[in-house]
Amino acid sequence: MISSARRRLHVYGAVQGVGFRPFVYRLATELGLTGSVCNSSAGVIAEVEGAVDALDLFEQRMRSDRPAQALITAIESSSLPVIGGDSFTIKESERQSAASALILPDLATCDECCAEVFDPANRRYRYPFTNCVQCGPRFSIIEQLPYDRAHTTMRLFTMCAACAAEYNTPDNRRFHAQPNACPDCGPRLTLCDSRGVQLNDCDAAVRQVVQLLQTGAIVAVKGLGGFHLMANARDPVAIEKLRARKARGNKPFAIMYPSLDEVKADCRVSEEESRLLRSAAAPIVLLHRTPACQLPAAVAPGNPMLGIMLPYTPLHHLLLLGLGGPLIATSGNLSEEPICIDNAEALEELSDLADAFLLHDRSIRRPVDDSIVRVGVGREMILRRSRGYAPMPIQLSEAFDDTTLAMGADQKSAIALLHGDLVFLSQHLGDLGTDKSLIAHERMTVDLPSFYAPRINRVACDMHPGYFSARQARTVESIADCGEPATVQHHHAHIVACMTEHGVTAEEVLGVAWDGTGYGTDGTIWGGEFMIVDRHGFKRTHWLRPFPLPGGEKAVRDPRFTALGLLYEAGEWNRGLAAATKLRASLSDRETETVQSILRRNFNCPRTSSAGRLFDGISALLGLCFANTFESEAATRIEFAADRGFSKNHYPFSLSEDGSIDWRPIVDGILADIERNESVTNIAAQFHTSLTELIVEVARWAERSQVVLSGGCFQNGRLLEETVKHLRQNGFEPVWPQRIPPNDGGVALGQAVIVARQSIAKLLSNS
């Protein structure tokens, strides 16, 4: 029996920038092993030598005792000749041709660093760029793998002797913390006015910003992955000023609170919501405000929920401590454009929005906006996947030999890269349509593959011929040699994205894809779809009866027009206008006559099966929302009304043999309740219950055990909770998105998997 051996362990996963090598060093030293550890483009490589039982324990504890932020996807072990040695060392990084090390997201400031920032005796006292291996920037500053300082935007800052000593000491928590810095050698703050004239710097700049915020100013603050526009969240005048300058309509502002205790004074916070707020991802979490909430109504007009986050950088902690209360922290961008990341760009783009600019000289490599999460059915659901989550991959149950790049959708755009058995989903890129958003999208088609797949074999995109993302798939130079992109039906991609996230392996599932708009295989607008989905494709089995959208895109912005389309389709025009008095009063006689004429002539009246538009129309019919000043405003109004109501039953509906689901009896029932003066909240609740029963009825017809729910409509907490509950009560297993957005932010994942599978199937059929 051999008493000693030597092994080479290749560790794959998120093992760079999290203190993994010093962890390996300490573990090997503790177990009396010799050898070395280093980073590589594909993870971490450890060569360890010693007693066989100690080597076995080393492998076991490498998994069980790993650093909190590390993620090990695989350990590849091979035997090497015993060479002897008397120590264990940390070596310089290896560069390999194939990169597969996982890049970590940016991480919120850890408790230890926070304590140093507020310790007057510490050399990093009030230093806003304090970090260690457990926290700080990662994805926003990395330029290439392996994750070494020379490959980040921190390469321009030379460490002082004290920082270098920390960086090179294996048992220090800043050992190889690539952004390591201090006031003597690291990035610095500068405060400027809106013309770019410097007012102050360093800590004096922080203190002056606090004074500006206290007096009602709006300050553009450069943070971790881009700029925030910040204002005092308890100052209604400052909030209204910011809302007017940003032309934000009624869209809620995100709010950053100094502490969890202060959040709990204004909002209800569950255990899961508390965990999310305090996590290293530190997302914006949607919470229900309490009756005692002291925030001005202008923060979120007519909205019972607030988007709340805790400070995730030392700079945020310093600002909030100085202000002594919460801050508005909304994305620093012009409407529909990517978040600003560059000082000069921000001064140019945001000069009409901000009174002052708090800048710093650490470059941001790519924009990384705040993530948004809500809790539904007791579990987290990511609505916007960005800082704290991207670009961590989704693990597949199968592996592919080549690489697929998926272009995503036009709204809530994100791209995906499928390589091997992993799919990397980019950060939220915003809505496409402006020149800057298209440039940001194109850059990401180069940026993400540069880390993992130098050669792209195929490109996937939405089948909508008018999508900007589909146009990019055909015109972006870096992927031009991939040939004609493979097109994917929008709702099919939604369902497969959710199946992929959860590793669903059933031969067939019933997919329920409900959203605002998706291009159908018949050239019409889909959005209320039921489909049987398997590995090879989908079959559309049921859909909401199509109805007209008078004015097309006008109806999307103006739910009143959608409501009129519903009344016309239901044959309830006169009765509906007589019953829905608020809707009728909001329309001029000329508007009503014009819409009726458009409907009669079937001019500029596309038909849609969209569940999202159905929500809009019923919301307007009930007098809840007559204009979408932000996406899905009307739908959220009816959700919030339903939360205050009581549902006694459900309105009737019917399933036709051809697959069309007749919602007209639902409208008839709603009008009858309006005529009986039933409360709007109860009607809204019963409307939600009707849609839930409709889903269950189709599930009974389909006789598939698993029902996969996806699409933007399932961001509606009331709809999701009721649907999951009733499906379970009827013996079905519901599956819904959690780590991947149910909205269009998750579409690219489904596109990539569908096209990769189609390619394999084509190869097999030709062989």
N, C-alpha and C positions, 0 to 999 in steps of 0.2 A: 504493500500500500504506500502510495506517495504521500509523504508528510507535508509537502508544500507544493504550490503550483502558482502559475502566473496567468492572469486573464486580462483580456481587452474587452471593456464594456463600453459599447456605444449607446449613449442615452439620447433618445429622441423626445422632442416635445418642447414645451416652454421652459427651458432650463438655462437661459442666458439672461443676465440682468436681474436675477432673483437671489443671488448669493449661493448658487448651487455648487460652484467650485470650492469655496471655503467650507461649505457643508461637507463635501466629499473629503477634503483635506482633514477636517476635524474627525470625521468618522473613521477614516483610514488610520489616522494616528492613534485614536482610541483603541482600535482593534489590533494594533501592532503590525500593520501592513506597510509595505514599501511600494514605491512606484511613482506615478504622476497623474495629473489631470489637466486637461486643456479644453478650450472651446474649439469648435469646428463649425463650418458652414452648415453642418447637419445636426448640431446639438452639442453634446459634451462627450469627450472620450477620456475614459479612465483606464490606466494600466495598473493593476494591483497584484501584489505578490505576497504570499504568506501561507499560513496553514489553511488547508482546504475548508475546515469548518468555519474559520474566520472569514474566508472569502464568501462562503454561502451566506453567513450572517450579514456581511457587508452588502451583498445584493439585496437581501431581504429588507434591511434597514434603509437602503437607498430609496426604496419605494415608500416605506411606512413612515420614515422620519423626515422626509424631504421638506424644504422650506415651504411656508404657507402658500406663496404665490406660484410655486413651481407646478408644472403639469407634465407628467411622464406618459408618453403615448406608447413607448416600447423601449426595451433594453435588449440589445443584441450582444450576446456573449460569445467569445471565441478564446481558445487556449493558445498560449504563447510559451516559448521555451523559458525556463527559469533562468534569470540572469544575476540574481543576487541584488544587493543594495542595502543601504542602511538608513534611508529616509524616504519621505514622501514629499513631492514638490508640485508646485503649480507652474505649468509651462506656458509659453506664449501660444496664441491661437494658431490652429492649423487652418489653411484655406483649401477647400475641396471644390471640385467642379460642380457638384450637385448640391444646391442649398436646400435643406429641409428643417433646419432649426426653426422653431416657432418664435415669432416676434411677439413680445408681450405688449398688451395695451398700456397706456399711461395709467399710473396708479396714484390714488389719493395719498396725501401726506400721512405717514404713520405716527403713532402716538409718541414714539421716542424722538422723532425729528421735531414734532410739534412742541414737545417739552423743552428741547434745546432752544427753539426760536423764542420762547418766552422766559428763558432763564438768563437774567442779567449777567451772571458769571460765565456764561458760555460764549465762546468766540463767534458763534453764529447767532447771537442774540439779535432778534428782529431782522434776520437775513431772509429775504423772500424767495430764495432759490435753494433752500436747504433740502437735501434728499439723502437717501441711502439705498442699499440694494432692495429694500422692502417697498420703496415708494419713489414717486417722481416720474419724469417724462421717459417714454420708451418709443412707442410708435411715432409720435409726433416729431422726433429728432433723428431717428435712424435713417441712414442713407444706403447702407448695404450690410450684408452679413459677412463675417460673424459680428455680433454686437460688441464692438470694441469702441473706445472713445474716438479713435481715429476715423471711425466710420459713422460718426454722429456730428450734429452741428455744434457739439461742445469741443470739437477739435481745435477751434480758434482760441480757446482759453487754456493757458498753460497753468497747471496746478502749482500752488506755492508749496514750500517744503512741508508744512503741516498737513495739507491735503494729500500730497504725494505719499507721505508716511502712512496715512489712513488707507489710501488706495492700494498700497503694496504690502499691507500687514494682513495675513490670512485670517486671523481671529478678530479682525475689526469689522463691524457691520458695514463699513464703507469700502471693504476690499473689492476692488474692481467695480465700484459703483460708477458707471461711465459718466453721469452728469455731475459727479462730485465737485463741489466748489465752496467757497466761503467769501466774505466781503473783500478779502485781499486779492483774490484771483479770479472770481467768477463774474457772471453777468451782473449788470447794474441797471437800475431804474432811472428813467428821465420823465419828468412831468413837463408837458408843453400845452400851450393854449391851442385854439382851433386853427391858428395860422402856422403852427409848428414852432413858435418861439418858446425856447426853454424857460421854464419857471423855477424848477428845482430838480434835485436828483437824490438818489438813494433813500434813506429813511425819512429825510425831510420831505421828499416827494410824497411818500405814503401819508404822512401826517397832514400835508396840505390837501391831499385828495379827500381825506376824512372831513376836513373843514368845508371843502366845496360841496360834498354830499350833504352835509348838515344844513347847508344854505340853499338846497334845492337844485344844485347843478347836476347835469348829466355828464358822466365821465366814461370815455372809451378806455377800457383796461385790457392790455395785452396779457393773456393768461397762458395756459398750457398748450392748447391746440388752436388758439385763435383769440379774437377780441370779443369781449362782452361790452354791451352798453349798460352802465350801472347807474342806479338812482336810489334814493332813500325810499324803501318800500312802505314807509309809514307817512310819506309826504304826498297827499293827493294832487297837489299842484304840479310837483315834479313828474308824477306818473302820467298825468294828463298831457303835460308838455312832451314827454317821451312818446306817448301814444300818437299824438298829433304829428310830431316830426317824422316818426317812422311809418305813418299812414297805416296803422296796424288794425283799424276797425275794432272789433270786440275780442280779438284773439288774446287769450290770457298771457300774462308775463310769467316767466319762471322767477322764483324767489329763492335766494340763498339765506339761510338762517345761521346764526352763530353756533347754535347747539341743538341737540335733540330735545332737550327740556323746553326750549323756547318754541320749537315746532309743535310740541304737544300742547302748548298753551293755546294754539290757534287751530289745530287740526286733530282729527282722530288718527291714531297711529297704531296699527296692529303689530304683532311680533314680527311678521314677515316684512312688513313695510319698514320697521325699525332696522332690521338686518340689512335691507337694501340700502337705506340711507347711510348706514355706517360702514358699508362694504368698501373694499379697495376700488371698486368701479365707481362708487359715489354718483349714481345717476340722478336725474330729476325723477322724483316719484310722485305720482298723482295721488293726492290725499283729499279726503272730505274735510272741509272746514267746519269748525264747531260754531254754534250760535254766539259764542263768546269771542270769536275771532276779531282782532283789532285792526286788521288790514283794511285799507280803503276799498270800496267796491270797484274802483277803476282798475285794480290789479287784475281782476277776472270778471268783467261785467256779466251779470246774470248766470254765473257759473258756480255751482256749489263745491267744485273741486279746485284745488290749487296744485301747481307744479312746484314741488319743494326739493331743494338739495342742500346739503351741508358743504362747508368749505372744503376744497380738495387740494389747495396749494397753500403754502405758507403766506403768500400775498393775500389770499382771501381771508385767512385767519386774522391777519393784521388789520385789514380794512374793517372787518366785522367787529373786531374787538374795539377799534377806535370809534366806530359809529354807535356801537351799543345796541344794535337791532338789525333786522333783516334788510337785505338789498335786492332790488330788481337786478337780475342778471340775465339779460336777453342777448341773443346772438348779435354780434357786431357785423351786420351786413345790410345792404340794401335789399328791398323786397325781392324774393325769388332768386337771389344771388348767393354764391358761396360765402361762408364766413371769412372775414379778412384775417390774414396771418402776417402780413408785412407792414412795417411801420409807415413807409411812404404810401403804400396802398391805402392804409387806414386813414391817414391824414387827408388823402384826396377824396376817398369815398364817403367818409363819415363826418366831414367837417361841418355839414349842415345839421347833423344829428347830435353831436357832442359839444359840450362847452370846453372840455379839456381832454387831454390824452395822457394816460400813464403807459409809457413805452418801456421796453427793455431790449437789450442787444443780443439775446440768445435767439437765433433763427429758428423758426418753425418750419420743418421740412414739408409738412402736408397739413391741410385743415382737418381738425378733429373736433366736431361739435359735441355738445353735451348729449348723452343718451337719455332717453325717456322710457320709464317703466311704470306699469300699473300692476296691481295684484288682482287677479281674478280667479275665482274658485280656489282661493287659498294659495295660489302659485303666482310667481312672477311672470309677467308677459312683457317682453321688450317691444316697445312701439317705435323707437328710433334707436338703432344699434350703431353706436359710435364710440366715444371715449369710454374707456374702461372695459369694453367688450371686443371691439375690432382691433386687430384682424384675426383673433383666435378662430381656428377652423372648426368645421363640423366633420366629425369622423364618419366615414362611410362603412357599410358592412361589406363592401366590395372594393376592389382596386382596379384602376385603369392604367394602361401602359403609356398613354399619351395625355395631352393637356387640352382642356376646353376652357375658353374664356366666354363668360356670359355677360351681356351688356345691360341686363336689368330692364327697368321700365322708365318712363319719363317723370313720374312723380315719385318723391321719396327715393330718388335714384341711388343705387348701389350696384357695383359689379361683383362678379364671382369668378374665382379661378379654381377649377377642378384639376388636381394633380395627384396621381397615385390614388390613395384612399382618403384624401382630405379635400375639403372644399373651403377655400378662404373667401370670406365675404368682406368686402371693403367697408369702410366707415360710410355713414350717411353722407351723400354728396349733394342733396337738395333736389329741387325740381328743375328739370331741363327746360330750356327755352330761351335763355339769354346767352349772349356770347361767352360771358365769363363762366356760366355753369357748364356749357359745352366744353370749354377749354379744361375745366377741372375734371370733367368726366373723361376726356381724352387722355389727360395726364395720368389718371389712375389706371387706364388700360396699359400703360407702360410701367408705371410704378409697381403695382402689385406683382405682375409677372417677373419683374426684375429680381425679386427675392427668391422665387421658387421655381420658375420655369422659363429659361431663356428662349425656348421655342414653343410657340402656341400652334397646335395642330388644327383646331377648328374654333369657330366663333358661333355663339348662339345669341338670338335676339327675339324680341316680341314680333308676332306676325302682323301687328298693326302697321300698315304702310306709311302712315304719317308720323310715327314716333321718331323723335330726334335720336333716341338710342339706337333704333333700327338703322337710321341713316348713318350714324357713327360707325356701325358695324360694317358698312359698305365703303366708307370713305377714310377712316383713320389709317394713316400710312403704316403705322407699326404692325397692323394686322392685315394689311392688304393682300399678302401672299397666302392667306388662309383660304382663299376662294370665297364663293358665295356663302354668306352666313346661313345657318340652319334656323328656321323660324319655329317658334313655339307658341301655342295658344296660351293666352294670358292666365286663364283660370286653371288650366291643366298645370301650369307652372306653380301656381299658388298651392295646389293640393300636394304635388310632389315635393315641394319645399318642406311642408309640414311633415309629410311621411318620412323624408330623409332625416329631418331633425330628430324624430323619435325612433328611427330605425325600424319603421313598420315593415314587416316581412310578409303580411297576409297576401295571398294570391290576388285578391280583389278587395277593394274597399269602396264604400260610398263616399264620394267627395262632395262637400257642400261649399261652394265658392261664391261668396256674396260680397260685392263691392260696388263702386260707383260706375266704373267703365272698364270694359275689356273687349277687344276686337274678336268677334266670333268667326268660326270657320265658314259661316254663311254670309260674311260681310256685314252683319248687323252688330249693334252694340249689345253685348251680353253683360250680365252682372248679378243674376239671381239663378245660379246654375247648380244642378245636381248631375253628377257623372260617376259612372263606374270606372275606377282607375286600377290598372295593373302595371306590370313592368314594361309592357309594350305600347301602352297608349291609354286612351280614354274613350268612353262612349257617353255622350250627353243623353241622359234619360228623361230629365224633367227640367223645367225652367218656369220662372214667373211669366205669366201672360204678358207679352210685349205691349207697351203703351207709348203714345206719342210724347215727344218733348218739343213743344212749340217754341220755335226760336233756337233750337239746338243748344249751343253753349250758353245762350242767354238763360235758358231754363236751369242750367247747373248753378249759375250765380243767383238766380231769382227763383226760389222754390215756389212762389205763387204760380208761375207759369207751369211748373211741373204739376201742381195741384189741379190746375185747370185741365191739363192733359189727362189726369186720372179721372176727373169728373166726366169729361167728354167720352173717354173709353168705356166708362161704367154706365153711360147713358143717364147720368144724374146731373146734367149741367144746371138746369133751372133749380131743381131741388137743392143741389149742393150749394149754389150761390145764396139761396134763401136761408139755408141753415147756417152756413159758415159766415156769419155776419162780419166778423173781424177781417176775414179774407176779402169779402166783397167791399168793405169800406176802404180797404187799402188800395183798391184798383179804381182807376177812372173808368168812365163809360167807354172812352175811346180805347183804353188798353183791353178791356174785356171784349169789345167788338173786334179789335184787331186779332186777338188770340183766337177767337171763335172763327174768324175768317181764315186764318192760317190753318186751323184744324180741319175745317170743311174742305179747303182746297188741297190739303195734304202738302202744303208748301213749307219747306224748311222745317220739317217735322219728323226727324229721325225717330224710329221706334226702338225701344230698349226693354230688356228684361231685368234691368238693374234694381237690385234690392236697395242700394244706396239712394237712388232717385225715389224709390217708393217711400223710404223714410223721410226724405226731403218734402215730398208732396203731402204726406199726412201731417207733418209738422206744420206746414203752412195752412193746411185745411183746419187745423186746431187753433190757429192764430198764435203759434209759438215762435215762429221765425219766418220773416218775409224776405230776408236777404242773407246770403252766405258771405259775411265779411271776411271769413276765413274758411278753409276747407272743412266740410262736415259740420258747420255750425248748426244748421237746421236739425241734423241727425242727433247731435248731442243735446239739443234742447228737448227733443221728445224723450230721449233716454232719461234726462234729469227729471222730467215731469213724471215719467213712469215710476221712478224711484220713490216718488211721494204719493203714488196712487195704489189702488187695490184692484186686483183682477178677479172677478167672480167666475169668469168662464173664458171662452175664446169666441171670436167672431167666426162665422162659417166660411168655408172655402171649398173648392173642389179640384180633383185631379182628373184631367182629361186623358182619354186613351192615347192621344198623340203626344202626351208629355207636358202639355201646357197646364200650368196651375192657375186657376181662376181666382184672382184676388178681389174681384168685383163685389162679391158678397161681404167682404171685409169692409169695403168703403160704404156699402149699403148699411151695414150694422153701425158703423161710426156715425153716419148721418142721422140714423134713428136715435142714437144716444145723444147727439147734439140737440136734436129736436126735443128730447125729454129732459134737457138741461142737466144731463149727467156731467160730473166734474171732468175737466180736461185731463187731470192727472189719472183718473180711473180709466178713461178712454185710452190714454197712452199706455197704461199698464196692460189693458186687455189687447191692444194692438200687438205688443211684444209677445204676450202669451199665444196669440193667434199664429205668429210666425214660428214660434217654438213648436206648436202642435203641427204646423205644416211640415216642418223638418222631420218630426217623429213619424208622421204619416208616410212620407216618402221613404224613410228608413224601413218601415214595416214592409212597404212594397218591394224594396230592393233586397231585403233578406241578407244583408251583409253585416257581420258582427261588428266590424269597426266602421265608425263614421268619422271622417276627417273634416274638421271645420277650419276654413281659412278665408282670407279676404278682409278688407278694411272694416266691414260691418261687424266683425267679431271683436273689434276693439271696444264695442258697446258692452259694458259690464253686465247690464241687465239681460241683454240677449244671450250673452255667453253663459251666464250663471243658470238661467232658466233652461236653456237648451241642453247643457251638460246634465243638469239634474233630471230632466224629463227623459233624455235618452237612457240614462242609467236606470231609471225606474222601469223602463220598458225593455231592459235586458241588452242594451247596446253598449259598446265601449267607445265613448267619444275621445277623440284626439284633437288637440288644438295647439297652435304655435305658442311657444314660451321663450326660447332663446333666440328665435328668428322672428322678425316682425310679421304679423298677419297681413299687414298692408303691403304695398308695392315694394317696400324695402327688403322683402324676402324673396321676390320673384326671381332674381338672378340665380339663387341657389337651385330652384326648380328647373330653370332653363338649362343650367350646366349639367345636371344629372340626366335629364331627359335626352339631351343631344348626345351625351357620352354613351348612354345605353343604345340609342338608335345607331350610333356608329358601330358598336360591337355587333349588334344584330345584323347590320348590313354586311359586315365582314364575314360573319358566320354563314349568311345566306349565299354569299358569293364563293365560299370555299368548297 
